[in-house]
Amino acid sequence: MTWTNLLTDIKSLDRADKLRVMQFILVELAIDEGALLKSGVSYPVWTPYNSYRAAHQMMEMLKESPIATNAQHG
């Protein structure tokens, strides 16, 4: 199959199939670079749950933002 034929075929696909093609290509690229997550391995995920210090800091920053100041006076 030529590049032109491939592009023509991809253009004729519906949106869902085009997304599947994109996913396939991205996975193939990640495999080539060795960047995929490995099966059976645990990976830590940070969550803001129970992170009261971060929530407090964010609220302070929001209070000081120009948008918040304008909303209070508007």
Number of C-alpha atoms within 10 A of each C-alpha: 5 7 8 9 10 10 10 11 10 14 11 10 12 9 11 9 12 14 12 11 14 12 12 12 12 12 14 13 13 13 12 10 9 10 10 12 11 9 6 6 7 8 8 6 5 6 7 9 8 8 9 10 10 12 13 11 11 12 12 11 11 13 13 11 11 10 10 13 12 9 8 9 6 6
